[in-house]
């Protein structure tokens, strides 16, 4: 961990431990606020440190070199992978001391909880979010998914190259639904050789014009329907008949004038948008032609 204080010319580590005599082969960091760091090395040792307390909580010594390590989200189980493919589980809640010695070889393993499925050096370990599954991968490309409680192999497969990274990803609803939005623009496939002919141009003007015409058509329909709702009501009374007719005619003329102005304004906007759209289309076409 590195300090962020810019006052130091030379960056000083926030925490520094030296539990191993050889290079560290793998580390695992817990996800809680009180962070703990698990490290393993080819010197046959593993160590668990507390970042907050700055102390070594547990030191593990094995009879073979360790190549990978992992810790479950509940911080109650450790998983250690060795260079010969052995995978061992260590329950922290059963320990009552800070230094442990493990003999991992099968003939002398005793009561150790072993996962048997690899014959090559384990390169990566990962535990899922609830601590029920464990994934392991080795340098020969074989990866296995384990059920931690029963230590049974749920799935195994292999890749052509060595496993360099394994990680459980959360299940996204977007990847499971079939009703995905289909792209309206045609995407051309990539080719090794450059084509001499121009690629098919996407008719941007047609797509924009259709959406624009649909919008203004709905707006014009609304105006026409509102205008059609204006009715001339004439009272049967002789005294009020001329006055009512005058009021109705004036309101109809006012509505007609306002609607006509709105229609003229919309037509002007349509003409302006068509002109701008044509300019954008010509500019994009010229860029494509000049590039080729």
N, C-alpha and C positions, 0 to 999 in steps of 0.2 A: 504494500500500500504506500502510495507516494503522497507527500504533503503538497497542498496547493498554495502555500505561502510564497508569493513572488519575491519576498525580501531576500531569500537565500539565493546566492549565485549558484550554488551547487544544490541540486535537489536531494533532500534528505528523506529517507523512508519513514513512514508513519509507524509501522511495525516491522520488526526484523527478527527472524528466528533462524537458527542454524541447527536443525535436528538431524540433518542427513550429512553423510560424508561424501556421497556422490551426487550427481545431478538429479534434480526432481523430475520424475517421469510423468506425474499427473497431480492435479489438485482438484478439490471439490469445495464449493462455498455454499453454506446454508442460506436460506431465503428469509430468515427472520431478522428483526432489528438487532438482536444480540448475535452477531455473525460469528460463525466458527469455520475454520479452514482445515480441511483434511488434505494431507499431502502424503505421497508415497515416492519411493526411490528405488533404484537398482541395488542399493546397499542393503536390501532385505528389511527395510524399516518403513513404518508409516507413523504419522504423528497428527494429532488433533489439537489445534490451538484455538484459544478464545481471543478475538480481536479486542473486545471490551476490557477484559481482565489482563490481557497481555501475558498469559501463562500457557503452559503446555498441559492440556487436560489428560491426554492419553498418549502413551508411546507403545507401539506394537513392533515386535521383532519376529521375523518369519525365517523359515529355513530355505527360502528361495527368493529371487529378485521379484519385486513388484513392478508392474507396468501400468496399472490403471486403478482408480478408486472412485467410489461414489458414496453418497449418504442420502438417506430417504428424507422427505420433507418434515417428518415428525422428529428427526434427529435422534432416533432410537436404534437404528441399524446401520452398520457399515458394510460395504462390499469392496473386496480387494481382488484384483486380477493379477495373475502371475505371468511370467514369460513362457511357461510351458502349457498355458491354457486352463489352469485351475482357477476356479472362482469360488470364493469363500464368503460366507455371511457371518458377521459378528454382532451379537445383540449387546448394546451398550447397557441396558438396564439390568443385565445379569452380572456385570462387572463391579467389583468393589475395590479395585486398585487402579493405579495410574500407569502401570507397566505390565504388558501382557506379552507372553511368548507363544507363538503359534507354530505347530508342525503341520504343514498343509499336505504333505505327500500322502497319497491314498492309503498305503499300507499302514501308516502310523497316524492317520488323521484323527482317530478316536471319535469324539462327539461333535466335531466341527460340522457345520452345515455347508455342504459343498454342492455346487451346480456343475454337473458333468455334461459337457456338450462340445467343448473346444479342445483342439489338439495343438493349437499355435498360440503365440503370444497375444494376449488380450490388449487391444489398442484403445477401447473406449467402453465406458459403462454409463448408463443413465437410468434414472428411476422416474416413473410418471408422477402426476400431481398428487395422487392420493396414496402413493406408496404401495400399490398392489402389484405393479408390473415392473420388471427389470429387463433392460435391453443390453446385450453385450455383443461386441464385434471384435474380430481378431485380424491379424495382419494378412491372413490368407483370403479374406473377403467373406468369411462366414459370419452371419449375425443371427442371434437367437433372442426370442422374447420369452421371458420366464414368468411364471406365477410365483410370487415370492413366498406366500404362505405354504404352498405345497412343494415348491422347488421343482415343478414340472415344466417341461418345455412346451409352450403353446404354439410356437411357430419358429421355423428355421429356414433360412435361405442363404444364398451366396451371391456375391458380385465378382466381376472379373478382377478388380484391383483390391488392395487392402482397405479395410474400414478405417477412415480417419475421423469420422464424426457420426455420432448417433444422438438423436434427440426426439423426445415425445412432443408432438404438437397438439394443441387444443383443437377439438373438432369444431369447425366453422359451419354454420348453417348455410352460408352462401355456396359452399362446395357441394352440398348435398341436394339442393333444390334443382329441379330440371327446367323450371321456367326462367331461364336466363335471357337477358336482353340480347337479341341478335343484332349484329352490326349491320347498319344500312349501307355502309361504304364498302366497296369491293376491295379486298386486299390481295395484291398480286404476290405470287410465290417468288422466293429468292432463287436466283440462278447463278451458276459460276461464271458464265460469259455474259458480257454486256450486249444487250440487243440493239440492233441498229434502228429498228422502228420505234416510234414513240409509244409509250404505254397508253392504255386507254384512259382518257381523262374522265374524271368523275363529274357528272353534270350538276355542279353546285347550284347553278342558277335555277334549274328545274325544281330541285328539292326545296330551295328557299322560297321560290315563287308559289309552289303549291301550298306550303304552310301559311304564307302571307295571304294568298287569295282566300283560303278557308277562313282565316281570322276575320278579314274584312267582309266576307260574305255573311258570316254570322252576325256581324255588327249591323250590316245593312238590313238583314232580315228583322232584327230587333227594332230598328227605326221604322221600318214599313209596318210592322205589326202594331207598334204604338200609334202610328198615324191612322191605321185603320180602325182603332178603337174609339177615335173621336167621332162622336155622333151628334147630330143636330137635334136637340129636343125642343119642341115647340109646345108651349102651353095652350090649352084650349081657351083660356081667358082672353077676350078681345082687347082688354085694357093693357095686359102685359105682353101680348103677342109681338108687337113691333120691337119692344125693348129686349125681350128674350132672344129674338132672332138676331138682333144687332150684336148682343153679347156673344152668341154662339159663333157668328161669322167672324168676329174679331179674334176669338180664341183660336178658331181653326186657322185663320191667316197667320197668327203668331207662331203656332206650332209648325205650320208649313214653312215659314221663313227660317225658323231655327233648324229644322231638319234639312232644308236645302243647303244652309251654310255648313252643317256638319258633313253632308254628303260631298260638297265641294272640297272641304278640308281633307276628307279621307282620300278622295281621288288625287289631290295634290301630293299627299304623303305616299300613295301608291306609286305615282310617277317618280318621285324622288328616290324611293327605295329601289325601284327597277333600274334607275340610272346608276346608283351606287353599286348594286349587285352586278351589273354588267361590267363596271370598271374593275371590281374585284376579280371577276372571272377572267377578264382579259389580262390582268396583271399576273394572275397565277399561271395562266396558259403560257404567257411570254417567258416566265421564269423557267418553266419546265422545258420549253423549246430551246432556250439559250443554254441551259445546263447540259442538254444532250448534244 
